[in-house]
Amino acid sequence: RWQAVAFRLSAAGYNAVPASPAPEGTIIESPADSLLPRVGVWLMPDNQVPGILEDFLRFLVPEGDALLAHVEQSIDSIPLAQRKFADLRKPKARIHTYTWLAWQEEPGKPFGQAISARYLDPNLPTANIFAGWLQRTFFS
């Protein structure tokens, strides 16, 4: 994914595109004498491993969460012939309203409300790195 993003940024005129994304989030300043904006790039879930938003949210589940272990066991116990989702969709099945969030005190909260309700912990390391990148990208 990074190579595709880097190629498009280079083609658009950005000349300081790094060879790989920065673990703390990539910020590319606009080239001198151009009207191009500063660009921030964050590849889900953590700029290091392939994944999706739900993989990032998994990082926000408090460590040792017994319910998540039960969710994992439940998903893994579904016979393959009966599993309606592909392996690539397993993170969605794990975190989304179908399982972990559905099994909370108030089932089915959207992601943002799940953070406000403290089901997901916004103070864990990955969240802090992401928040720092947002701060540097949009407010520095």
A tleap script that builds the chain and sets N, CA, C and O, in Angstrom:
source leaprc.protein.ff14SB
mol = sequence {
  NARG TRP GLN ALA VAL ALA PHE ARG LEU SER
  ALA ALA GLY TYR ASN ALA VAL PRO ALA SER
  PRO ALA PRO GLU GLY THR ILE ILE GLU SER
  PRO ALA ASP SER LEU LEU PRO ARG VAL GLY
  VAL TRP LEU MET PRO ASP ASN GLN VAL PRO
  GLY ILE LEU GLU ASP PHE LEU ARG PHE LEU
  VAL PRO GLU GLY ASP ALA LEU LEU ALA HIE
  VAL GLU GLN SER ILE ASP SER ILE PRO LEU
  ALA GLN ARG LYS PHE ALA ASP LEU ARG LYS
  PRO LYS ALA ARG ILE HIE THR TYR THR TRP
  LEU ALA TRP GLN GLU GLU PRO GLY LYS PRO
  PHE GLY GLN ALA ILE SER ALA ARG TYR LEU
  ASP PRO ASN LEU PRO THR ALA ASN ILE PHE
  ALA GLY TRP LEU GLN ARG THR PHE PHE CSER
}
set mol.1.N position { 0.824 -1.198 0.000 }
set mol.1.CA position { 0.000 0.000 0.000 }
set mol.1.C position { 0.860 1.251 0.000 }
set mol.1.O position { 0.535 2.235 -0.665 }
set mol.2.N position { 1.977 1.214 0.759 }
set mol.2.CA position { 2.826 2.405 0.814 }
set mol.2.C position { 3.375 2.744 -0.565 }
set mol.2.O position { 3.412 3.916 -0.938 }
set mol.3.N position { 3.800 1.745 -1.326 }
set mol.3.CA position { 4.352 2.023 -2.647 }
set mol.3.C position { 3.318 2.724 -3.536 }
set mol.3.O position { 3.670 3.622 -4.300 }
set mol.4.N position { 2.055 2.323 -3.441 }
set mol.4.CA position { 1.007 2.965 -4.236 }
set mol.4.C position { 0.810 4.420 -3.811 }
set mol.4.O position { 0.671 5.302 -4.658 }
set mol.5.N position { 0.798 4.666 -2.517 }
set mol.5.CA position { 0.645 6.030 -2.010 }
set mol.5.C position { 1.855 6.876 -2.408 }
set mol.5.O position { 1.708 7.999 -2.890 }
set mol.6.N position { 3.044 6.324 -2.201 }
set mol.6.CA position { 4.280 7.050 -2.523 }
set mol.6.C position { 4.342 7.389 -4.012 }
set mol.6.O position { 4.757 8.486 -4.384 }
set mol.7.N position { 3.933 6.452 -4.859 }
set mol.7.CA position { 3.944 6.703 -6.301 }
set mol.7.C position { 3.022 7.868 -6.650 }
set mol.7.O position { 3.393 8.750 -7.424 }
set mol.8.N position { 1.833 7.867 -6.083 }
set mol.8.CA position { 0.878 8.943 -6.382 }
set mol.8.C position { 1.364 10.298 -5.861 }
set mol.8.O position { 1.187 11.325 -6.516 }
set mol.9.N position { 1.972 10.286 -4.689 }
set mol.9.CA position { 2.505 11.545 -4.151 }
set mol.9.C position { 3.638 12.068 -5.029 }
set mol.9.O position { 3.698 13.264 -5.319 }
set mol.10.N position { 4.523 11.193 -5.448 }
set mol.10.CA position { 5.623 11.602 -6.333 }
set mol.10.C position { 5.077 12.122 -7.658 }
set mol.10.O position { 5.545 13.138 -8.173 }
set mol.11.N position { 4.095 11.428 -8.203 }
set mol.11.CA position { 3.504 11.852 -9.475 }
set mol.11.C position { 2.810 13.209 -9.338 }
set mol.11.O position { 2.726 13.963 -10.307 }
set mol.12.N position { 2.318 13.517 -8.149 }
set mol.12.CA position { 1.647 14.798 -7.922 }
set mol.12.C position { 2.635 15.941 -7.725 }
set mol.12.O position { 2.243 17.108 -7.751 }
set mol.13.N position { 3.932 15.613 -7.525 }
set mol.13.CA position { 4.929 16.662 -7.375 }
set mol.13.C position { 5.632 16.716 -6.043 }
set mol.13.O position { 6.457 17.603 -5.824 }
set mol.14.N position { 5.335 15.797 -5.143 }
set mol.14.CA position { 6.042 15.755 -3.856 }
set mol.14.C position { 7.389 15.075 -4.086 }
set mol.14.O position { 7.458 13.968 -4.621 }
set mol.15.N position { 8.461 15.758 -3.673 }
set mol.15.CA position { 9.788 15.219 -3.958 }
set mol.15.C position { 10.493 14.657 -2.722 }
set mol.15.O position { 11.609 14.152 -2.842 }
set mol.16.N position { 9.889 14.727 -1.564 }
set mol.16.CA position { 10.522 14.224 -0.339 }
set mol.16.C position { 9.730 13.053 0.247 }
set mol.16.O position { 9.522 12.971 1.457 }
set mol.17.N position { 9.298 12.155 -0.627 }
set mol.17.CA position { 8.514 11.005 -0.189 }
set mol.17.C position { 9.477 9.935 0.317 }
set mol.17.O position { 10.340 9.480 -0.434 }
set mol.18.N position { 9.343 9.526 1.580 }
set mol.18.CA position { 10.263 8.519 2.114 }
set mol.18.C position { 10.029 7.144 1.483 }
set mol.18.O position { 8.974 6.885 0.903 }
set mol.19.N position { 11.025 6.274 1.605 }
set mol.19.CA position { 10.944 4.928 1.026 }
set mol.19.C position { 9.929 4.055 1.763 }
set mol.19.O position { 9.381 3.118 1.181 }
set mol.20.N position { 9.679 4.352 3.021 }
set mol.20.CA position { 8.694 3.595 3.790 }
set mol.20.C position { 7.987 4.542 4.750 }
set mol.20.O position { 8.515 5.607 5.071 }
set mol.21.N position { 6.790 4.163 5.213 }
set mol.21.CA position { 6.067 5.062 6.117 }
set mol.21.C position { 6.745 5.125 7.485 }
set mol.21.O position { 7.324 4.143 7.947 }
set mol.22.N position { 6.668 6.264 8.108 }
set mol.22.CA position { 7.242 6.435 9.450 }
set mol.22.C position { 6.334 5.747 10.469 }
set mol.22.O position { 5.112 5.872 10.384 }
set mol.23.N position { 6.910 5.026 11.428 }
set mol.23.CA position { 6.086 4.345 12.433 }
set mol.23.C position { 5.172 5.299 13.209 }
set mol.23.O position { 4.100 4.897 13.663 }
set mol.24.N position { 5.584 6.539 13.361 }
set mol.24.CA position { 4.779 7.510 14.098 }
set mol.24.C position { 3.843 8.302 13.185 }
set mol.24.O position { 3.259 9.295 13.618 }
set mol.25.N position { 3.691 7.876 11.928 }
set mol.25.CA position { 2.860 8.579 10.954 }
set mol.25.C position { 3.723 9.440 10.064 }
set mol.25.O position { 4.663 10.080 10.535 }
set mol.26.N position { 3.420 9.460 8.818 }
set mol.26.CA position { 4.228 10.185 7.841 }
set mol.26.C position { 3.616 11.554 7.562 }
set mol.26.O position { 2.410 11.683 7.350 }
set mol.27.N position { 4.467 12.562 7.568 }
set mol.27.CA position { 4.059 13.912 7.189 }
set mol.27.C position { 5.032 14.379 6.122 }
set mol.27.O position { 6.247 14.350 6.315 }
set mol.28.N position { 4.482 14.811 4.992 }
set mol.28.CA position { 5.305 15.275 3.876 }
set mol.28.C position { 4.986 16.744 3.650 }
set mol.28.O position { 3.854 17.114 3.337 }
set mol.29.N position { 5.991 17.555 3.811 }
set mol.29.CA position { 5.808 18.994 3.630 }
set mol.29.C position { 5.626 19.317 2.154 }
set mol.29.O position { 6.096 18.583 1.285 }
set mol.30.N position { 4.948 20.406 1.881 }
set mol.30.CA position { 4.741 20.810 0.497 }
set mol.30.C position { 6.068 21.231 -0.116 }
set mol.30.O position { 6.896 21.850 0.553 }
set mol.31.N position { 6.271 20.896 -1.384 }
set mol.31.CA position { 7.498 21.320 -2.045 }
set mol.31.C position { 7.573 22.848 -2.123 }
set mol.31.O position { 6.553 23.527 -2.232 }
set mol.32.N position { 8.794 23.369 -2.067 }
set mol.32.CA position { 8.995 24.820 -2.179 }
set mol.32.C position { 8.438 25.307 -3.512 }
set mol.32.O position { 8.475 24.593 -4.514 }
set mol.33.N position { 7.934 26.501 -3.508 }
set mol.33.CA position { 7.392 27.129 -4.718 }
set mol.33.C position { 6.281 26.312 -5.366 }
set mol.33.O position { 6.194 26.246 -6.593 }
set mol.34.N position { 5.436 25.691 -4.555 }
set mol.34.CA position { 4.298 24.952 -5.113 }
set mol.34.C position { 3.048 25.321 -4.321 }
set mol.34.O position { 3.130 25.883 -3.229 }
set mol.35.N position { 1.932 25.005 -4.872 }
set mol.35.CA position { 0.662 25.214 -4.187 }
set mol.35.C position { 0.158 23.922 -3.546 }
set mol.35.O position { -0.964 23.861 -3.042 }
set mol.36.N position { 0.995 22.903 -3.573 }
set mol.36.CA position { 0.606 21.625 -2.978 }
set mol.36.C position { 0.513 21.758 -1.461 }
set mol.36.O position { 1.326 22.453 -0.851 }
set mol.37.N position { -0.455 21.107 -0.853 }
set mol.37.CA position { -0.581 21.176 0.607 }
set mol.37.C position { 0.358 20.191 1.295 }
set mol.37.O position { 0.870 19.260 0.673 }
set mol.38.N position { 0.568 20.407 2.550 }
set mol.38.CA position { 1.260 19.442 3.399 }
set mol.38.C position { 0.373 18.195 3.457 }
set mol.38.O position { -0.853 18.304 3.485 }
set mol.39.N position { 0.990 17.019 3.473 }
set mol.39.CA position { 0.231 15.768 3.445 }
set mol.39.C position { 0.609 14.911 4.643 }
set mol.39.O position { 1.786 14.756 4.969 }
set mol.40.N position { -0.403 14.360 5.289 }
set mol.40.CA position { -0.192 13.386 6.351 }
set mol.40.C position { -0.727 12.040 5.893 }
set mol.40.O position { -1.828 11.951 5.348 }
set mol.41.N position { 0.055 10.994 6.115 }
set mol.41.CA position { -0.366 9.653 5.708 }
set mol.41.C position { -0.282 8.722 6.913 }
set mol.41.O position { 0.754 8.618 7.569 }
set mol.42.N position { -1.381 8.057 7.183 }
set mol.42.CA position { -1.430 7.015 8.210 }
set mol.42.C position { -2.047 5.795 7.559 }
set mol.42.O position { -3.190 5.841 7.105 }
set mol.43.N position { -1.301 4.704 7.509 }
set mol.43.CA position { -1.805 3.459 6.955 }
set mol.43.C position { -2.288 2.576 8.101 }
set mol.43.O position { -1.518 2.218 8.992 }
set mol.44.N position { -3.556 2.237 8.068 }
set mol.44.CA position { -4.119 1.395 9.112 }
set mol.44.C position { -3.501 0.006 9.060 }
set mol.44.O position { -3.235 -0.527 7.983 }
set mol.45.N position { -3.276 -0.576 10.240 }
set mol.45.CA position { -3.683 -0.061 11.530 }
set mol.45.C position { -2.622 0.792 12.219 }
set mol.45.O position { -2.964 1.670 13.011 }
set mol.46.N position { -1.334 0.550 11.934 }
set mol.46.CA position { -0.288 1.229 12.713 }
set mol.46.C position { 0.923 1.649 11.886 }
set mol.46.O position { 2.007 1.842 12.436 }
set mol.47.N position { 0.758 1.791 10.602 }
set mol.47.CA position { 1.846 2.156 9.682 }
set mol.47.C position { 2.923 1.086 9.558 }
set mol.47.O position { 3.944 1.316 8.910 }
set mol.48.N position { 2.718 -0.060 10.159 }
set mol.48.CA position { 3.738 -1.108 10.108 }
set mol.48.C position { 3.213 -2.404 9.509 }
set mol.48.O position { 3.888 -3.027 8.690 }
set mol.49.N position { 2.031 -2.809 9.904 }
set mol.49.CA position { 1.483 -4.075 9.435 }
set mol.49.C position { 0.226 -3.812 8.608 }
set mol.49.O position { -0.475 -2.828 8.845 }
set mol.50.N position { -0.059 -4.672 7.652 }
set mol.50.CA position { -1.286 -4.496 6.862 }
set mol.50.C position { -2.515 -4.698 7.738 }
set mol.50.O position { -2.498 -5.502 8.670 }
set mol.51.N position { -3.557 -3.980 7.439 }
set mol.51.CA position { -4.778 -4.149 8.202 }
set mol.51.C position { -5.806 -3.089 7.861 }
set mol.51.O position { -5.688 -2.360 6.876 }
set mol.52.N position { -6.816 -3.032 8.709 }
set mol.52.CA position { -7.940 -2.122 8.505 }
set mol.52.C position { -8.252 -1.417 9.823 }
set mol.52.O position { -7.602 -1.663 10.840 }
set mol.53.N position { -9.244 -0.547 9.794 }
set mol.53.CA position { -9.618 0.222 10.979 }
set mol.53.C position { -9.864 -0.679 12.180 }
set mol.53.O position { -9.441 -0.361 13.292 }
set mol.54.N position { -10.540 -1.792 11.969 }
set mol.54.CA position { -10.853 -2.683 13.085 }
set mol.54.C position { -9.596 -3.270 13.710 }
set mol.54.O position { -9.589 -3.572 14.903 }
set mol.55.N position { -8.532 -3.438 12.930 }
set mol.55.CA position { -7.254 -3.879 13.505 }
set mol.55.C position { -6.695 -2.800 14.427 }
set mol.55.O position { -6.144 -3.105 15.485 }
set mol.56.N position { -6.839 -1.541 14.027 }
set mol.56.CA position { -6.423 -0.431 14.887 }
set mol.56.C position { -7.242 -0.433 16.181 }
set mol.56.O position { -6.692 -0.269 17.269 }
set mol.57.N position { -8.546 -0.617 16.056 }
set mol.57.CA position { -9.404 -0.635 17.242 }
set mol.57.C position { -9.047 -1.787 18.166 }
set mol.57.O position { -9.198 -1.678 19.383 }
set mol.58.N position { -8.579 -2.882 17.603 }
set mol.58.CA position { -8.141 -4.014 18.431 }
set mol.58.C position { -7.021 -3.579 19.367 }
set mol.58.O position { -6.938 -4.050 20.502 }
set mol.59.N position { -6.147 -2.668 18.886 }
set mol.59.CA position { -5.073 -2.136 19.728 }
set mol.59.C position { -5.619 -1.340 20.918 }
set mol.59.O position { -4.905 -1.129 21.898 }
set mol.60.N position { -6.879 -0.898 20.841 }
set mol.60.CA position { -7.477 -0.082 21.894 }
set mol.60.C position { -8.243 -0.907 22.929 }
set mol.60.O position { -8.727 -0.371 23.925 }
set mol.61.N position { -8.347 -2.207 22.686 }
set mol.61.CA position { -8.980 -3.077 23.671 }
set mol.61.C position { -7.970 -3.288 24.790 }
set mol.61.O position { -6.831 -3.671 24.524 }
set mol.62.N position { -8.365 -3.047 26.032 }
set mol.62.CA position { -7.415 -3.219 27.141 }
set mol.62.C position { -6.796 -4.623 27.144 }
set mol.62.O position { -7.480 -5.620 26.914 }
set mol.63.N position { -5.504 -4.674 27.406 }
set mol.63.CA position { -4.785 -5.944 27.418 }
set mol.63.C position { -5.395 -6.898 28.436 }
set mol.63.O position { -5.771 -6.499 29.537 }
set mol.64.N position { -5.483 -8.155 28.049 }
set mol.64.CA position { -6.025 -9.171 28.941 }
set mol.64.C position { -7.544 -9.189 29.014 }
set mol.64.O position { -8.110 -9.854 29.882 }
set mol.65.N position { -8.215 -8.468 28.117 }
set mol.65.CA position { -9.668 -8.415 28.122 }
set mol.65.C position { -10.233 -9.822 27.920 }
set mol.65.O position { -10.069 -10.417 26.855 }
set mol.66.N position { -10.899 -10.347 28.952 }
set mol.66.CA position { -11.427 -11.713 28.903 }
set mol.66.C position { -12.512 -11.862 27.852 }
set mol.66.O position { -12.629 -12.917 27.228 }
set mol.67.N position { -13.304 -10.822 27.650 }
set mol.67.CA position { -14.364 -10.900 26.651 }
set mol.67.C position { -13.787 -11.060 25.251 }
set mol.67.O position { -14.322 -11.821 24.444 }
set mol.68.N position { -12.697 -10.348 24.954 }
set mol.68.CA position { -12.087 -10.473 23.637 }
set mol.68.C position { -11.571 -11.900 23.421 }
set mol.68.O position { -11.687 -12.443 22.322 }
set mol.69.N position { -11.011 -12.495 24.454 }
set mol.69.CA position { -10.555 -13.884 24.327 }
set mol.69.C position { -11.736 -14.794 24.001 }
set mol.69.O position { -11.603 -15.728 23.211 }
set mol.70.N position { -12.883 -14.524 24.607 }
set mol.70.CA position { -14.082 -15.320 24.325 }
set mol.70.C position { -14.552 -15.093 22.889 }
set mol.70.O position { -14.962 -16.033 22.210 }
set mol.71.N position { -14.489 -13.839 22.430 }
set mol.71.CA position { -14.860 -13.513 21.048 }
set mol.71.C position { -13.974 -14.293 20.085 }
set mol.71.O position { -14.468 -14.913 19.144 }
set mol.72.N position { -12.657 -14.261 20.323 }
set mol.72.CA position { -11.714 -14.984 19.460 }
set mol.72.C position { -12.074 -16.468 19.414 }
set mol.72.O position { -12.123 -17.076 18.344 }
set mol.73.N position { -12.321 -17.031 20.577 }
set mol.73.CA position { -12.654 -18.457 20.662 }
set mol.73.C position { -13.971 -18.736 19.919 }
set mol.73.O position { -14.090 -19.744 19.221 }
set mol.74.N position { -14.940 -17.859 20.069 }
set mol.74.CA position { -16.228 -18.041 19.394 }
set mol.74.C position { -16.069 -17.995 17.881 }
set mol.74.O position { -16.617 -18.835 17.167 }
set mol.75.N position { -15.318 -17.013 17.395 }
set mol.75.CA position { -15.107 -16.899 15.952 }
set mol.75.C position { -14.370 -18.123 15.424 }
set mol.75.O position { -14.735 -18.679 14.388 }
set mol.76.N position { -13.336 -18.536 16.140 }
set mol.76.CA position { -12.556 -19.687 15.694 }
set mol.76.C position { -13.352 -20.984 15.737 }
set mol.76.O position { -13.014 -21.936 15.033 }
set mol.77.N position { -14.402 -21.038 16.552 }
set mol.77.CA position { -15.188 -22.266 16.655 }
set mol.77.C position { -16.257 -22.378 15.567 }
set mol.77.O position { -16.903 -23.419 15.450 }
set mol.78.N position { -16.451 -21.339 14.781 }
set mol.78.CA position { -17.436 -21.418 13.690 }
set mol.78.C position { -16.872 -22.354 12.626 }
set mol.78.O position { -15.785 -22.104 12.106 }
set mol.79.N position { -17.583 -23.419 12.294 }
set mol.79.CA position { -17.086 -24.302 11.229 }
set mol.79.C position { -16.899 -23.515 9.930 }
set mol.79.O position { -17.733 -22.681 9.578 }
set mol.80.N position { -15.818 -23.781 9.235 }
set mol.80.CA position { -15.507 -23.035 8.015 }
set mol.80.C position { -16.653 -23.063 7.012 }
set mol.80.O position { -16.899 -22.072 6.324 }
set mol.81.N position { -17.350 -24.178 6.924 }
set mol.81.CA position { -18.466 -24.281 5.980 }
set mol.81.C position { -19.613 -23.340 6.350 }
set mol.81.O position { -20.422 -22.980 5.495 }
set mol.82.N position { -19.685 -22.939 7.627 }
set mol.82.CA position { -20.763 -22.063 8.083 }
set mol.82.C position { -20.324 -20.617 8.248 }
set mol.82.O position { -21.157 -19.734 8.451 }
set mol.83.N position { -19.056 -20.377 8.165 }
set mol.83.CA position { -18.542 -19.011 8.333 }
set mol.83.C position { -18.903 -18.209 7.098 }
set mol.83.O position { -18.503 -18.552 5.986 }
set mol.84.N position { -19.650 -17.152 7.294 }
set mol.84.CA position { -20.138 -16.333 6.176 }
set mol.84.C position { -19.134 -15.279 5.727 }
set mol.84.O position { -19.285 -14.710 4.646 }
set mol.85.N position { -18.124 -15.012 6.527 }
set mol.85.CA position { -17.159 -13.960 6.203 }
set mol.85.C position { -15.815 -14.588 5.851 }
set mol.85.O position { -15.451 -15.649 6.356 }
set mol.86.N position { -15.089 -13.900 4.968 }
set mol.86.CA position { -13.757 -14.344 4.562 }
set mol.86.C position { -12.756 -14.044 5.672 }
set mol.86.O position { -13.020 -13.209 6.537 }
set mol.87.N position { -11.619 -14.715 5.651 }
set mol.87.CA position { -10.576 -14.477 6.652 }
set mol.87.C position { -10.165 -13.009 6.700 }
set mol.87.O position { -9.845 -12.486 7.768 }
set mol.88.N position { -10.173 -12.342 5.543 }
set mol.88.CA position { -9.815 -10.918 5.521 }
set mol.88.C position { -10.800 -10.070 6.324 }
set mol.88.O position { -10.455 -8.972 6.762 }
set mol.89.N position { -12.001 -10.557 6.518 }
set mol.89.CA position { -13.033 -9.825 7.262 }
set mol.89.C position { -13.067 -10.207 8.742 }
set mol.89.O position { -13.896 -9.688 9.489 }
set mol.90.N position { -12.194 -11.091 9.170 }
set mol.90.CA position { -12.188 -11.534 10.566 }
set mol.90.C position { -12.027 -10.359 11.549 }
set mol.90.O position { -12.704 -10.346 12.577 }
set mol.91.N position { -11.153 -9.371 11.270 }
set mol.91.CA position { -11.068 -8.229 12.207 }
set mol.91.C position { -12.401 -7.505 12.382 }
set mol.91.O position { -12.718 -7.046 13.479 }
set mol.92.N position { -13.183 -7.399 11.304 }
set mol.92.CA position { -14.501 -6.767 11.416 }
set mol.92.C position { -15.424 -7.618 12.269 }
set mol.92.O position { -16.159 -7.094 13.106 }
set mol.93.N position { -15.391 -8.922 12.064 }
set mol.93.CA position { -16.236 -9.826 12.852 }
set mol.93.C position { -15.830 -9.783 14.318 }
set mol.93.O position { -16.678 -9.923 15.200 }
set mol.94.N position { -14.549 -9.592 14.586 }
set mol.94.CA position { -14.037 -9.585 15.963 }
set mol.94.C position { -14.466 -8.332 16.711 }
set mol.94.O position { -14.984 -8.428 17.824 }
set mol.95.N position { -14.266 -7.183 16.133 }
set mol.95.CA position { -14.465 -5.914 16.836 }
set mol.95.C position { -15.841 -5.310 16.601 }
set mol.95.O position { -16.430 -4.730 17.514 }
set mol.96.N position { -16.340 -5.437 15.423 }
set mol.96.CA position { -17.548 -4.718 15.029 }
set mol.96.C position { -18.741 -5.139 15.857 }
set mol.96.O position { -18.630 -5.959 16.768 }
set mol.97.N position { -19.859 -4.578 15.534 }
set mol.97.CA position { -21.062 -4.805 16.323 }
set mol.97.C position { -21.504 -6.259 16.342 }
set mol.97.O position { -22.412 -6.609 17.095 }
set mol.98.N position { -20.898 -7.103 15.546 }
set mol.98.CA position { -21.314 -8.498 15.530 }
set mol.98.C position { -20.819 -9.260 16.755 }
set mol.98.O position { -21.410 -10.276 17.120 }
set mol.99.N position { -19.761 -8.800 17.393 }
set mol.99.CA position { -19.237 -9.574 18.521 }
set mol.99.C position { -18.820 -8.673 19.669 }
set mol.99.O position { -19.658 -8.332 20.505 }
set mol.100.N position { -17.560 -8.275 19.741 }
set mol.100.CA position { -17.020 -7.627 20.930 }
set mol.100.C position { -17.843 -6.411 21.361 }
set mol.100.O position { -18.245 -6.332 22.522 }
set mol.101.N position { -18.104 -5.466 20.460 }
set mol.101.CA position { -18.902 -4.292 20.837 }
set mol.101.C position { -20.353 -4.667 21.120 }
set mol.101.O position { -21.017 -4.006 21.918 }
set mol.102.N position { -20.847 -5.713 20.481 }
set mol.102.CA position { -22.218 -6.147 20.717 }
set mol.102.C position { -22.378 -6.789 22.083 }
set mol.102.O position { -23.494 -6.904 22.589 }
set mol.103.N position { -21.285 -7.204 22.676 }
set mol.103.CA position { -21.345 -7.901 23.957 }
set mol.103.C position { -21.006 -6.993 25.137 }
set mol.103.O position { -20.778 -7.479 26.244 }
set mol.104.N position { -20.972 -5.699 24.913 }
set mol.104.CA position { -20.671 -4.747 25.978 }
set mol.104.C position { -21.946 -4.399 26.751 }
set mol.104.O position { -23.040 -4.854 26.415 }
set mol.105.N position { -21.776 -3.585 27.791 }
set mol.105.CA position { -22.909 -3.188 28.631 }
set mol.105.C position { -24.034 -2.559 27.808 }
set mol.105.O position { -25.212 -2.835 28.034 }
set mol.106.N position { -23.652 -1.706 26.845 }
set mol.106.CA position { -24.620 -1.115 25.916 }
set mol.106.C position { -24.240 -1.581 24.519 }
set mol.106.O position { -23.427 -0.939 23.853 }
set mol.107.N position { -24.816 -2.688 24.066 }
set mol.107.CA position { -24.425 -3.271 22.778 }
set mol.107.C position { -24.625 -2.330 21.593 }
set mol.107.O position { -25.551 -1.520 21.562 }
set mol.108.N position { -23.723 -2.467 20.617 }
set mol.108.CA position { -23.894 -1.798 19.334 }
set mol.108.C position { -23.467 -0.352 19.264 }
set mol.108.O position { -23.808 0.332 18.299 }
set mol.109.N position { -22.734 0.145 20.246 }
set mol.109.CA position { -22.272 1.539 20.180 }
set mol.109.C position { -21.337 1.700 18.990 }
set mol.109.O position { -20.510 0.826 18.733 }
set mol.110.N position { -21.459 2.812 18.257 }
set mol.110.CA position { -20.481 3.106 17.205 }
set mol.110.C position { -19.087 3.287 17.821 }
set mol.110.O position { -18.955 3.490 19.028 }
set mol.111.N position { -18.066 3.212 16.990 }
set mol.111.CA position { -16.688 3.236 17.474 }
set mol.111.C position { -16.392 4.446 18.358 }
set mol.111.O position { -15.821 4.293 19.438 }
set mol.112.N position { -16.769 5.636 17.919 }
set mol.112.CA position { -16.480 6.837 18.691 }
set mol.112.C position { -17.155 6.807 20.058 }
set mol.112.O position { -16.549 7.192 21.058 }
set mol.113.N position { -18.386 6.360 20.104 }
set mol.113.CA position { -19.095 6.265 21.374 }
set mol.113.C position { -18.519 5.154 22.246 }
set mol.113.O position { -18.557 5.243 23.473 }
set mol.114.N position { -17.989 4.113 21.619 }
set mol.114.CA position { -17.346 3.035 22.376 }
set mol.114.C position { -16.093 3.552 23.079 }
set mol.114.O position { -15.753 3.086 24.166 }
set mol.115.N position { -15.412 4.507 22.465 }
set mol.115.CA position { -14.257 5.124 23.114 }
set mol.115.C position { -14.735 5.997 24.280 }
set mol.115.O position { -14.175 5.936 25.375 }
set mol.116.N position { -15.779 6.814 24.041 }
set mol.116.CA position { -16.319 7.665 25.104 }
set mol.116.C position { -16.812 6.840 26.284 }
set mol.116.O position { -16.677 7.258 27.434 }
set mol.117.N position { -17.383 5.674 26.008 }
set mol.117.CA position { -17.889 4.798 27.064 }
set mol.117.C position { -16.764 4.015 27.733 }
set mol.117.O position { -17.002 3.274 28.687 }
set mol.118.N position { -15.550 4.176 27.238 }
set mol.118.CA position { -14.356 3.505 27.780 }
set mol.118.C position { -14.342 1.998 27.539 }
set mol.118.O position { -13.625 1.267 28.221 }
set mol.119.N position { -15.140 1.527 26.559 }
set mol.119.CA position { -15.001 0.136 26.158 }
set mol.119.C position { -13.645 -0.021 25.470 }
set mol.119.O position { -12.940 -1.011 25.668 }
set mol.120.N position { -13.302 0.968 24.668 }
set mol.120.CA position { -11.999 1.041 24.012 }
set mol.120.C position { -11.182 2.093 24.746 }
set mol.120.O position { -11.715 3.133 25.133 }
set mol.121.N position { -9.902 1.834 24.940 }
set mol.121.CA position { -9.050 2.717 25.734 }
set mol.121.C position { -8.220 3.631 24.825 }
set mol.121.O position { -7.298 3.157 24.162 }
set mol.122.N position { -8.533 4.935 24.785 }
set mol.122.CA position { -7.798 5.847 23.914 }
set mol.122.C position { -6.420 6.226 24.455 }
set mol.122.O position { -5.708 7.005 23.821 }
set mol.123.N position { -6.035 5.697 25.600 }
set mol.123.CA position { -4.742 6.042 26.193 }
set mol.123.C position { -3.683 4.963 26.008 }
set mol.123.O position { -2.604 5.045 26.594 }
set mol.124.N position { -3.982 3.962 25.204 }
set mol.124.CA position { -2.996 2.912 24.936 }
set mol.124.C position { -1.984 3.416 23.912 }
set mol.124.O position { -2.281 4.353 23.172 }
set mol.125.N position { -0.792 2.813 23.854 }
set mol.125.CA position { 0.297 3.344 23.019 }
set mol.125.C position { -0.066 3.625 21.563 }
set mol.125.O position { 0.284 4.688 21.051 }
set mol.126.N position { -0.749 2.718 20.884 }
set mol.126.CA position { -1.071 2.954 19.474 }
set mol.126.C position { -1.968 4.167 19.309 }
set mol.126.O position { -1.800 4.936 18.362 }
set mol.127.N position { -2.916 4.351 20.215 }
set mol.127.CA position { -3.798 5.518 20.146 }
set mol.127.C position { -3.010 6.800 20.363 }
set mol.127.O position { -3.268 7.805 19.700 }
set mol.128.N position { -2.057 6.777 21.281 }
set mol.128.CA position { -1.239 7.966 21.537 }
set mol.128.C position { -0.380 8.315 20.334 }
set mol.128.O position { -0.217 9.491 20.010 }
set mol.129.N position { 0.166 7.314 19.673 }
set mol.129.CA position { 0.974 7.563 18.468 }
set mol.129.C position { 0.094 8.175 17.382 }
set mol.129.O position { 0.484 9.145 16.732 }
set mol.130.N position { -1.096 7.605 17.190 }
set mol.130.CA position { -2.024 8.119 16.187 }
set mol.130.C position { -2.441 9.553 16.516 }
set mol.130.O position { -2.477 10.406 15.629 }
set mol.131.N position { -2.757 9.823 17.784 }
set mol.131.CA position { -3.156 11.174 18.193 }
set mol.131.C position { -2.013 12.166 17.982 }
set mol.131.O position { -2.246 13.309 17.588 }
set mol.132.N position { -0.787 11.734 18.242 }
set mol.132.CA position { 0.369 12.596 17.991 }
set mol.132.C position { 0.517 12.929 16.521 }
set mol.132.O position { 0.823 14.066 16.160 }
set mol.133.N position { 0.297 11.931 15.670 }
set mol.133.CA position { 0.371 12.164 14.220 }
set mol.133.C position { -0.716 13.150 13.796 }
set mol.133.O position { -0.446 14.064 13.016 }
set mol.134.N position { -1.945 12.979 14.300 }
set mol.134.CA position { -3.015 13.920 13.974 }
set mol.134.C position { -2.641 15.337 14.400 }
set mol.134.O position { -2.842 16.294 13.652 }
set mol.135.N position { -2.101 15.459 15.601 }
set mol.135.CA position { -1.687 16.771 16.116 }
set mol.135.C position { -0.636 17.402 15.210 }
set mol.135.O position { -0.757 18.567 14.832 }
set mol.136.N position { 0.392 16.635 14.861 }
set mol.136.CA position { 1.470 17.159 14.004 }
set mol.136.C position { 0.973 17.479 12.599 }
set mol.136.O position { 1.415 18.451 11.987 }
set mol.137.N position { 0.061 16.669 12.091 }
set mol.137.CA position { -0.433 16.863 10.725 }
set mol.137.C position { -1.314 18.094 10.616 }
set mol.137.O position { -1.157 18.890 9.690 }
set mol.138.N position { -2.225 18.256 11.538 }
set mol.138.CA position { -3.251 19.284 11.386 }
set mol.138.C position { -3.095 20.509 12.273 }
set mol.138.O position { -3.745 21.525 12.027 }
set mol.139.N position { -2.247 20.441 13.304 }
set mol.139.CA position { -2.183 21.557 14.230 }
set mol.139.C position { -0.779 22.098 14.472 }
set mol.139.O position { -0.589 22.945 15.344 }
set mol.140.N position { 0.204 21.624 13.716 }
set mol.140.CA position { 1.579 22.129 13.880 }
set mol.140.C position { 1.927 23.085 12.772 }
set mol.140.O position { 3.039 23.613 12.739 }
savepdb mol mol.pdb
quit
